[in-house]
Amino acid sequence: MHVLLQIAVGAACVVALGVLVVAFLQPGKQREKIERLASTSLFVAMLCFFLNLLRQAIAADSELRMIVFGFLSAMFASGLILSSVRTIRALAGRVADDKTSATH
């Protein structure tokens, strides 16, 4: 298994664990932090999955697959950046807006 797939599987496990923990926690700061970590892990999992597919498309010299998976990789990379910034802010205790959360 390629290292990107291993990272994706690990991140997916963090997402599953985060969803289970959030399901049983009362709303509050601790729950929001776990939500943010789980959402960031989801972006990591999806980015690694599509980067692995992009790597395979490059190896197969398939231009259509390179374009599609390159676009999806760019989208999830930008989402990962945004989610990471919000997660770091939440972990530091500086949330910009109380009306938004990681789940909506």
Sequence and secondary structure as in RCSB ss.txt:
>XXXX:A:sequence
MHVLLQIAVGAACVVALGVLVVAFLQPGKQREKIERLASTSLFVAMLCFFLNLLRQAIAADSELRMIVFGFLSAM
FASGLILSSVRTIRALAGRVADDKTSATH
>XXXX:A:secstr
  HHHHHHHHHHHHHHHHHHHHHHS SSHHHHHHHHHHHHHHHHHHHHHHHHHHHHHHHHT HHHHHHHHHHHHH
HHHHHHHHHHHHHHHHHT  S TT  TT 
